[in-house]
Amino acid sequence: MSDAIAIRHAAAQDFARKAGDLAQRYFDAFDRLTIDAKGHQDFVSEADRNVEALLREAITGAFPDDAILGEEDSPKPGTSGFTWVLDPIDGTTNFIHGIPGWTVVIALVQNGECVAGVIHDAVHDEMHHAIRGKGAFCNDRPIRVLSGRSLQNGSLGVGYSGRVAETGIINLVRLVVERGGIFYRNGSGALSLALVASGRLLGYVEEHMNAWDCLAGMLLVTEAGGRVEIPDPATVLDQGCRVITATAELYDEVLALSEQAFG
């Protein structure tokens, strides 16, 4: 692990906590938020924009040569080889309706690979974080994916986005239920990935996620002993990817179900 990554990993936790504090203040007054619709079931609030602005200002001040890619504003180029990938509030639909299922997400990417990630659940004061090759943590506690569980003895997280046809998720839910499994959806893909890493879900599947939603969580799952479908580093930042994750024991089964569902 380079000192450059370790320094940024520590800074990312500090930035995420400050962003979470700001987001929490908006969340406490969710019924007074200014909200716009970006598309079908795709919302953005003043909180999303202002929390991302806080993150961008903090990153630029500390690491001016780093690039930034965020959900709500234009990409900022950089020369250092590091790119900060931001989702200021993942789970905006939950957020704007007062449902406590949202997170601040920061991924640090180098040469197309996520090398550090943070998913901060401010409502429950749980900061999931990881550095590639150094394990995964919730606050200061090491975390691991579940073990010794079948699909019939836990919940499989699923997600859906209007960017893809609805047939895939419908097929997947049907197949999981037919296998005797239970599906779980909380409206925040990043939070679901953190729940896989911390041993609360068996896995998480979504047919398409943007980089800012999934990279940090996929690293967390990997570092917690799970398996993930590896995205193409050449395209993931611009195009996102399919996300299939599970415990090491269940990954092959979950992958097969996903392939059958998505076609």
ROPAKE-936660 format. One line per 2 residues: their letters; for each residue y, x, z of N, C-alpha, C, O. Coordinates in steps of 0.05 Angstrom, whole numbers, plus 5000, padded with zeros to 4 digits. Layout:
<nugus>
a	Y X Z Y X Z Y X Z Y X Z  ... $
</nugus>
This chain:
<nugus>
ms	4976 5017 5000 5000 5000 5000 5025 5017 5000 5027 5035 5017  5043 5012 4981 5067 5028 4980 5087 5018 5001 5087 4995 5009 $
da	5105 5036 5010 5126 5028 5029 5144 5007 5016 5154 4989 5030  5147 5008 4990 5165 4989 4976 5154 4960 4979 5169 4942 4983 $
ia	5127 4957 4978 5115 4931 4981 5117 4922 5010 5124 4899 5015  5111 4940 5028 5112 4933 5057 5140 4924 5065 5143 4905 5081 $
ir	5160 4938 5056 5187 4931 5063 5194 4904 5052 5206 4887 5066  5186 4898 5028 5192 4872 5016 5176 4850 5029 5186 4827 5032 $
ha	5151 4856 5037 5135 4836 5051 5148 4828 5077 5149 4804 5083  5158 4847 5092 5172 4841 5117 5197 4825 5112 5203 4806 5126 $
aa	5212 4833 5091 5237 4819 5085 5231 4790 5076 5246 4772 5083  5210 4787 5060 5203 4760 5051 5198 4741 5074 5205 4717 5072 $
qd	5185 4750 5095 5181 4733 5118 5207 4725 5131 5211 4702 5139  5225 4744 5133 5251 4739 5145 5267 4719 5128 5279 4700 5138 $
fa	5266 4724 5101 5281 4706 5083 5269 4678 5084 5283 4658 5084  5242 4676 5085 5229 4650 5085 5236 4634 5111 5239 4610 5110 $
rk	5237 4648 5133 5244 4635 5158 5273 4624 5157 5278 4602 5166  5291 4640 5147 5319 4630 5145 5321 4607 5125 5335 4587 5130 $
ag	5306 4609 5103 5306 4587 5084 5293 4562 5096 5303 4539 5092  5272 4566 5112 5259 4543 5125 5278 4530 5145 5277 4505 5148 $
dl	5293 4545 5160 5313 4534 5179 5333 4517 5164 5340 4495 5174  5343 4526 5141 5362 4510 5126 5349 4485 5115 5361 4463 5117 $
aq	5325 4488 5104 5311 4465 5093 5306 4444 5115 5307 4420 5110  5299 4454 5139 5293 4435 5161 5317 4419 5168 5314 4395 5174 $
ry	5341 4430 5167 5365 4415 5173 5369 4393 5152 5377 4370 5159  5364 4399 5127 5365 4377 5107 5343 4357 5111 5347 4333 5109 $
fd	5319 4366 5118 5296 4348 5122 5302 4328 5145 5294 4305 5144  5315 4338 5166 5321 4321 5189 5341 4299 5181 5343 4279 5195 $
af	5354 4302 5158 5373 4281 5148 5364 4273 5120 5381 4269 5102  5338 4270 5115 5327 4266 5088 5338 4241 5075 5340 4239 5051 $
dr	5345 4221 5091 5354 4195 5080 5382 4197 5070 5393 4177 5058  5396 4220 5073 5423 4223 5063 5425 4244 5041 5447 4252 5033 $
lt	5402 4253 5030 5401 4273 5010 5411 4263 4983 5407 4239 4976  5423 4280 4967 5429 4275 4939 5406 4284 4922 5397 4307 4924 $
id	5394 4265 4907 5369 4270 4893 5372 4264 4863 5384 4244 4856  5361 4282 4847 5360 4277 4818 5331 4278 4809 5314 4290 4822 $
ak	5325 4264 4787 5298 4264 4775 5298 4283 4751 5314 4280 4733  5279 4303 4752 5276 4321 4730 5256 4310 4709 5256 4319 4686 $
gh	5239 4292 4718 5219 4280 4701 5203 4260 4717 5211 4254 4740  5181 4250 4706 5165 4231 4720 5153 4243 4745 5139 4263 4743 $
qd	5159 4231 4768 5149 4241 4794 5156 4271 4798 5141 4285 4811  5179 4279 4788 5188 4307 4790 5218 4306 4799 5235 4301 4782 $
fv	5223 4312 4824 5249 4309 4836 5261 4335 4844 5246 4355 4849  5287 4336 4846 5301 4359 4857 5324 4348 4874 5337 4328 4867 $
se	5328 4360 4897 5349 4351 4915 5369 4374 4919 5365 4397 4911  5391 4367 4932 5411 4387 4939 5399 4408 4957 5407 4431 4957 $
ad	5379 4400 4973 5365 4420 4990 5351 4441 4974 5352 4465 4980  5336 4432 4953 5322 4452 4936 5341 4472 4925 5337 4496 4927 $
rn	5364 4463 4914 5383 4481 4901 5396 4499 4922 5398 4523 4916  5403 4489 4945 5417 4506 4964 5399 4525 4978 5407 4547 4986 $
ve	5374 4517 4983 5355 4536 4995 5348 4558 4975 5346 4581 4983  5345 4552 4950 5340 4573 4930 5365 4592 4929 5361 4616 4926 $
al	5389 4581 4930 5413 4597 4929 5413 4617 4953 5420 4640 4950  5405 4607 4977 5404 4625 5000 5384 4647 4995 5390 4670 5001 $
lr	5360 4641 4985 5340 4661 4979 5350 4682 4959 5346 4706 4963  5362 4672 4938 5371 4690 4917 5393 4709 4928 5393 4733 4922 $
ea	5411 4699 4944 5432 4715 4955 5420 4737 4974 5428 4760 4973  5400 4729 4990 5388 4748 5008 5373 4770 4993 5375 4793 5000 $
it	5358 4762 4973 5342 4781 4958 5360 4800 4942 5356 4824 4943  5380 4789 4929 5399 4806 4914 5414 4825 4931 5419 4848 4923 $
ga	5421 4816 4955 5435 4834 4974 5418 4857 4983 5428 4879 4987  5392 4851 4988 5375 4872 4999 5362 4889 4978 5357 4913 4982 $
fp	5356 4877 4954 5341 4890 4933 5354 4884 4906 5343 4869 4890  5378 4895 4901 5394 4887 4878 5380 4894 4851 5388 4881 4831 $
dd	5361 4912 4850 5348 4919 4825 5323 4902 4819 5311 4906 4799  5316 4884 4838 5292 4868 4834 5299 4843 4817 5321 4832 4818 $
ai	5280 4834 4801 5283 4809 4786 5276 4785 4803 5262 4788 4824  5286 4762 4795 5281 4737 4810 5274 4715 4790 5288 4712 4770 $
lg	5253 4701 4796 5245 4678 4780 5242 4655 4800 5224 4655 4817  5258 4634 4797 5257 4611 4815 5255 4585 4800 5260 4584 4776 $
ee	5247 4565 4815 5243 4539 4802 5269 4526 4794 5270 4512 4773  5291 4530 4809 5314 4514 4805 5337 4528 4790 5357 4514 4784 $
ds	5336 4553 4785 5358 4567 4772 5347 4587 4751 5323 4591 4749  5365 4598 4736 5357 4616 4714 5346 4642 4725 5353 4651 4746 $
pk	5327 4654 4710 5316 4680 4718 5338 4701 4719 5356 4702 4703  5335 4719 4739 5352 4742 4742 5336 4767 4734 5315 4772 4746 $
pg	5345 4782 4714 5330 4806 4706 5332 4828 4727 5350 4828 4744  5314 4847 4726 5314 4870 4744 5303 4895 4731 5292 4893 4709 $
ts	5306 4917 4744 5297 4943 4733 5277 4957 4751 5267 4979 4744  5271 4946 4775 5254 4960 4794 5224 4957 4789 5208 4973 4799 $
gf	5216 4937 4773 5188 4931 4769 5178 4909 4787 5155 4900 4784  5194 4900 4806 5187 4878 4824 5201 4852 4815 5224 4853 4808 $
tw	5186 4830 4817 5198 4804 4812 5191 4786 4835 5168 4783 4843  5212 4773 4847 5209 4753 4868 5206 4726 4855 5223 4718 4839 $
vl	5185 4712 4861 5179 4686 4849 5181 4665 4871 5167 4666 4891  5200 4646 4867 5209 4629 4889 5205 4599 4883 5211 4590 4861 $
dp	5194 4585 4903 5196 4556 4904 5210 4549 4930 5198 4551 4951  5235 4541 4929 5250 4537 4954 5238 4515 4971 5237 4517 4996 $
id	5228 4494 4959 5215 4472 4973 5192 4462 4955 5197 4448 4936  5168 4470 4962 5145 4460 4948 5135 4435 4963 5130 4436 4987 $
gt	5134 4412 4948 5128 4387 4961 5154 4370 4963 5158 4357 4983  5171 4372 4943 5197 4358 4944 5194 4328 4948 5209 4316 4962 $
tn	5174 4316 4935 5170 4287 4938 5165 4280 4967 5176 4260 4977  5148 4295 4981 5145 4292 5009 5171 4295 5024 5179 4279 5041 $
fi	5185 4317 5018 5210 4324 5031 5230 4302 5031 5242 4295 5051  5235 4291 5007 5256 4271 5004 5249 4244 5016 5266 4226 5018 $
hg	5223 4241 5024 5215 4216 5037 5208 4220 5066 5197 4202 5079  5215 4243 5077 5212 4248 5105 5183 4253 5114 5176 4250 5137 $
ip	5166 4261 5094 5138 4267 5100 5135 4297 5106 5143 4313 5089  5125 4306 5128 5124 4334 5136 5101 4349 5121 5083 4359 5134 $
gw	5103 4351 5095 5083 4366 5079 5098 4382 5057 5095 4375 5034  5113 4402 5065 5129 4418 5046 5130 4447 5057 5127 4452 5081 $
tv	5136 4465 5039 5136 4493 5047 5157 4508 5031 5166 4499 5010  5165 4531 5041 5181 4551 5027 5161 4572 5017 5145 4582 5032 $
vi	5162 4579 4991 5142 4596 4979 5156 4620 4966 5175 4617 4950  5146 4644 4972 5156 4669 4960 5132 4686 4952 5114 4692 4968 $
al	5131 4694 4927 5111 4713 4917 5125 4737 4906 5146 4735 4894  5115 4761 4912 5125 4786 4901 5106 4796 4880 5082 4801 4886 $
vq	5116 4799 4856 5099 4806 4833 5106 4834 4823 5130 4841 4821  5086 4850 4817 5090 4877 4806 5070 4880 4783 5046 4877 4787 $
ng	5080 4885 4759 5063 4888 4735 5046 4864 4730 5022 4866 4723  5057 4841 4735 5043 4816 4729 5023 4807 4751 5010 4787 4748 $
ec	5021 4823 4772 5002 4817 4794 5017 4811 4820 5036 4826 4827  5009 4790 4834 5021 4784 4859 5011 4804 4880 4987 4806 4885 $
va	5029 4818 4892 5022 4839 4912 5029 4831 4940 5019 4844 4959  5045 4811 4944 5051 4800 4970 5060 4772 4968 5071 4764 4947 $
gv	5055 4756 4988 5062 4728 4987 5067 4716 5014 5056 4725 5034  5084 4696 5014 5091 4681 5039 5092 4652 5033 5104 4643 5013 $
ih	5079 4635 5049 5081 4606 5049 5089 4598 5077 5073 4600 5095  5114 4588 5080 5124 4581 5106 5126 4551 5110 5142 4538 5096 $
da	5111 4541 5129 5112 4513 5137 5131 4511 5161 5122 4515 5184  5156 4505 5155 5176 4505 5176 5172 4483 5197 5177 4487 5221 $
vh	5162 4460 5188 5158 4437 5206 5139 4445 5228 5143 4438 5252  5117 4459 5221 5097 4466 5241 5098 4495 5250 5081 4505 5264 $
de	5119 4509 5241 5124 4537 5249 5099 4554 5243 5090 4570 5259  5088 4551 5218 5065 4567 5209 5074 4582 5185 5079 4571 5164 $
mh	5074 4609 5187 5081 4626 5165 5055 4640 5156 5046 4659 5170  5045 4632 5134 5022 4645 5122 5032 4668 5104 5050 4664 5088 $
ha	5020 4692 5107 5030 4714 5091 5007 4734 5086 4988 4735 5101  5011 4750 5065 4990 4770 5058 5002 4792 5041 5022 4787 5027 $
ir	4990 4815 5042 4994 4837 5024 4967 4843 5011 4947 4843 5025  4967 4847 4985 4942 4852 4971 4927 4876 4984 4938 4898 4987 $
gk	4902 4871 4991 4886 4892 5003 4888 4895 5033 4875 4912 5045  4905 4878 5046 4910 4881 5074 4904 4857 5091 4911 4855 5114 $
ga	4891 4837 5079 4883 4813 5094 4905 4792 5094 4928 4796 5085  4898 4768 5104 4916 4746 5105 4921 4737 5134 4904 4741 5151 $
fc	4945 4726 5139 4953 4720 5167 4968 4693 5168 4981 4685 5148  4965 4680 5190 4983 4657 5197 4998 4665 5222 4987 4669 5243 $
nd	5024 4669 5219 5041 4682 5239 5029 4710 5244 5028 4726 5225  5019 4716 5268 5007 4742 5272 4977 4742 5274 4964 4762 5280 $
rp	4965 4719 5268 4936 4715 5271 4922 4719 5244 4929 4706 5225  4901 4737 5243 4886 4739 5219 4871 4713 5212 4862 4699 5231 $
ir	4870 4706 5187 4857 4681 5179 4835 4687 5159 4835 4707 5144  4815 4668 5158 4792 4670 5140 4786 4643 5129 4791 4622 5142 $
vl	4775 4642 5104 4766 4617 5093 4741 4607 5108 4729 4623 5123  4734 4582 5105 4710 4571 5117 4685 4586 5107 4685 4597 5086 $
sg	4664 4584 5123 4638 4595 5115 4616 4576 5124 4620 4562 5144  4594 4577 5111 4571 4561 5119 4574 4532 5114 4561 4515 5127 $
rs	4592 4524 5096 4597 4496 5090 4589 4489 5062 4594 4504 5043  4577 4466 5058 4572 4455 5032 4595 4436 5024 4613 4431 5040 $
lq	4594 4427 4999 4615 4408 4990 4614 4383 5006 4634 4369 5008  4591 4377 5018 4588 4352 5034 4597 4355 5063 4596 4336 5078 $
ng	4607 4379 5070 4614 4384 5098 4642 4396 5100 4647 4416 5113  4661 4383 5086 4689 4391 5087 4704 4376 5065 4693 4359 5052 $
sl	4729 4383 5062 4747 4370 5043 4755 4390 5022 4762 4412 5028  4755 4380 4996 4765 4397 4974 4793 4387 4966 4796 4363 4959 $
gv	4812 4404 4968 4839 4397 4960 4841 4395 4930 4830 4410 4915  4856 4374 4921 4861 4370 4893 4891 4365 4889 4905 4355 4907 $
gy	4901 4372 4865 4929 4367 4859 4931 4356 4831 4913 4359 4814  4954 4343 4826 4959 4332 4799 4988 4335 4792 5006 4331 4809 $
sg	4993 4342 4767 5020 4344 4757 5022 4328 4731 5003 4327 4716  5045 4316 4727 5050 4301 4702 5051 4319 4678 5054 4308 4655 $
rv	5049 4345 4681 5049 4363 4658 5023 4362 4642 5021 4371 4620  5002 4350 4654 4976 4348 4641 4967 4319 4641 4978 4302 4656 $
ae	4948 4312 4625 4937 4285 4624 4923 4278 4650 4913 4295 4664  4924 4252 4657 4913 4244 4682 4882 4243 4682 4870 4241 4703 $
tg	4870 4245 4659 4841 4243 4658 4827 4265 4673 4806 4261 4685  4838 4289 4673 4825 4312 4687 4822 4307 4717 4800 4311 4727 $
ii	4844 4299 4730 4842 4295 4759 4825 4271 4766 4810 4271 4786  4826 4250 4749 4809 4227 4754 4779 4235 4752 4763 4227 4768 $
nl	4773 4250 4731 4745 4260 4728 4737 4277 4752 4714 4274 4762  4754 4295 4761 4747 4313 4783 4742 4297 4808 4722 4303 4822 $
vr	4759 4279 4815 4756 4263 4839 4729 4248 4838 4714 4247 4858  4723 4236 4815 4698 4222 4812 4674 4240 4816 4655 4233 4830 $
lv	4675 4264 4804 4652 4282 4807 4649 4292 4836 4626 4295 4845  4671 4297 4849 4669 4306 4877 4657 4284 4895 4639 4289 4911 $
ve	4666 4259 4891 4656 4237 4907 4626 4232 4900 4610 4227 4918  4618 4235 4875 4590 4231 4867 4573 4252 4880 4549 4247 4885 $
rg	4584 4276 4885 4568 4297 4899 4567 4294 4929 4555 4310 4943  4580 4273 4939 4581 4268 4968 4603 4283 4982 4604 4285 5006 $
gi	4623 4292 4966 4646 4307 4977 4669 4288 4983 4669 4265 4976  4689 4299 4996 4714 4286 5002 4737 4301 4989 4738 4326 4991 $
fy	4755 4287 4976 4778 4300 4964 4803 4296 4982 4804 4276 4997  4821 4315 4981 4845 4315 4998 4869 4322 4980 4868 4342 4966 $
rn	4890 4306 4982 4915 4313 4968 4939 4309 4986 4942 4287 4998  4955 4329 4989 4978 4327 5007 5005 4329 4994 5026 4327 5007 $
gs	5006 4332 4967 5031 4333 4953 5045 4360 4952 5067 4362 4942  5032 4380 4964 5043 4408 4962 5020 4427 4956 5003 4432 4974 $
ga	5019 4436 4931 4998 4454 4924 4998 4480 4940 4977 4490 4947  5022 4491 4945 5023 4515 4960 5013 4512 4988 4998 4529 4998 $
ls	5020 4490 5001 5010 4485 5028 4980 4481 5028 4966 4491 5046  4969 4468 5007 4940 4465 5005 4926 4492 5003 4905 4496 5015 $
la	4937 4510 4987 4925 4536 4984 4926 4551 5011 4907 4565 5018  4947 4548 5026 4949 4560 5053 4927 4548 5071 4916 4563 5087 $
lv	4921 4523 5068 4901 4510 5084 4873 4520 5077 4855 4521 5094  4869 4527 5051 4843 4539 5043 4841 4566 5057 4820 4573 5069 $
as	4862 4582 5055 4862 4609 5067 4857 4609 5097 4844 4627 5107  4868 4589 5110 4865 4588 5139 4841 4572 5149 4840 4565 5173 $
gr	4823 4566 5131 4797 4554 5139 4798 4525 5146 4784 4515 5163  4816 4510 5132 4818 4481 5137 4809 4464 5113 4800 4442 5117 $
ll	4811 4475 5089 4800 4462 5065 4779 4480 5053 4780 4505 5056  4760 4468 5039 4739 4483 5025 4749 4498 5001 4739 4520 4994 $
gy	4769 4487 4988 4781 4498 4964 4804 4481 4955 4810 4461 4967  4816 4489 4932 4837 4474 4921 4836 4477 4891 4833 4500 4881 $
ve	4840 4455 4876 4838 4455 4847 4862 4439 4836 4868 4417 4845  4875 4450 4816 4896 4436 4801 4896 4446 4772 4894 4470 4767 $
eh	4897 4428 4754 4894 4435 4726 4916 4452 4715 4912 4469 4697  4940 4449 4726 4962 4467 4719 4982 4469 4742 4990 4449 4753 $
mn	4990 4494 4748 5011 4499 4768 5030 4520 4756 5021 4538 4742  5055 4518 4764 5074 4539 4757 5070 4563 4775 5059 4560 4797 $
aw	5080 4586 4766 5076 4610 4781 5087 4609 4809 5075 4619 4828  5111 4596 4812 5124 4595 4838 5108 4578 4858 5112 4580 4882 $
dc	5091 4560 4848 5076 4543 4865 5050 4556 4875 5040 4550 4897  5038 4574 4858 5010 4581 4863 5005 4611 4869 4986 4617 4883 $
la	5022 4629 4860 5015 4658 4862 5012 4667 4891 4993 4681 4898  5030 4659 4909 5028 4667 4937 5002 4656 4949 4988 4670 4964 $
gm	4996 4631 4944 4973 4618 4955 4947 4630 4945 4928 4632 4960  4946 4637 4920 4922 4649 4909 4917 4676 4921 4894 4683 4927 $
ll	4938 4691 4926 4934 4717 4940 4924 4712 4968 4906 4726 4978  4935 4692 4982 4926 4686 5009 4896 4680 5010 4882 4690 5027 $
vt	4887 4663 4991 4859 4656 4991 4842 4680 4986 4821 4684 4999  4850 4697 4967 4834 4721 4961 4833 4739 4986 4811 4749 4992 $
ea	4855 4743 4999 4856 4761 5022 4842 4750 5046 4835 4764 5065  4838 4723 5046 4824 4710 5068 4794 4708 5062 4779 4695 5078 $
gg	4785 4720 5041 4756 4721 5035 4747 4700 5015 4722 4698 5011  4765 4685 5003 4757 4665 4984 4757 4676 4955 4762 4700 4951 $
rv	4752 4659 4936 4752 4667 4908 4771 4649 4892 4775 4626 4899  4783 4661 4872 4802 4647 4855 4797 4653 4826 4787 4675 4819 $
ei	4805 4635 4809 4805 4641 4780 4830 4658 4774 4852 4649 4779  4826 4682 4764 4848 4701 4760 4865 4693 4736 4855 4689 4714 $
pd	4891 4689 4740 4909 4682 4718 4914 4706 4700 4911 4729 4708  4923 4700 4676 4930 4721 4657 4957 4733 4665 4977 4718 4664 $
pa	4959 4758 4672 4984 4769 4681 5006 4770 4660 5030 4771 4666  4997 4769 4635 5017 4769 4613 5031 4743 4609 5053 4742 4597 $
tv	5019 4721 4619 5030 4695 4613 5037 4678 4638 5051 4658 4636  5026 4686 4661 5028 4668 4684 5056 4663 4693 5062 4640 4701 $
ld	5074 4682 4691 5102 4677 4701 5116 4657 4683 5131 4640 4692  5111 4658 4657 5125 4640 4638 5111 4614 4635 5124 4593 4632 $
qg	5084 4614 4636 5069 4590 4629 5053 4577 4652 5043 4555 4649  5052 4591 4675 5035 4581 4697 5006 4584 4690 4999 4599 4672 $
cr	4988 4569 4704 4960 4573 4700 4944 4550 4713 4955 4534 4728  4919 4548 4706 4900 4531 4720 4893 4544 4746 4891 4569 4748 $
vi	4890 4528 4767 4884 4539 4793 4857 4528 4803 4854 4504 4807  4838 4546 4807 4812 4539 4819 4806 4559 4841 4804 4582 4835 $
ta	4804 4549 4865 4799 4567 4888 4778 4553 4906 4776 4529 4906  4763 4569 4920 4744 4558 4939 4733 4581 4957 4739 4604 4952 $
ta	4718 4573 4976 4704 4594 4992 4685 4609 4973 4678 4599 4952  4677 4633 4982 4660 4649 4965 4633 4635 4959 4622 4637 4937 $
el	4623 4619 4978 4598 4605 4975 4600 4582 4955 4581 4576 4941  4623 4569 4954 4626 4544 4938 4640 4548 4912 4641 4530 4895 $
yd	4651 4572 4907 4667 4576 4883 4653 4569 4857 4665 4555 4840  4629 4578 4854 4615 4572 4828 4611 4542 4824 4614 4532 4802 $
ev	4605 4528 4845 4601 4499 4843 4628 4485 4837 4629 4467 4820  4649 4493 4850 4675 4481 4846 4685 4488 4817 4697 4471 4804 $
la	4680 4512 4808 4687 4520 4781 4673 4502 4761 4685 4492 4741  4647 4498 4765 4631 4482 4746 4641 4453 4745 4643 4441 4724 $
ls	4647 4442 4769 4657 4415 4770 4684 4413 4755 4690 4393 4741  4701 4433 4759 4727 4433 4746 4725 4435 4716 4739 4421 4701 $
eq	4707 4453 4707 4703 4456 4678 4693 4429 4666 4703 4421 4645  4675 4416 4680 4665 4390 4670 4687 4369 4670 4689 4353 4652 $
af	4704 4369 4691 4725 4349 4693 4747 4353 4673 4757 4334 4661  4756 4378 4668 4779 4383 4652 4771 4386 4622 4788 4383 4605 $
g	4746 4392 4616 4737 4393 4589 4746 4418 4574 4739 4421 4550 $
</nugus>
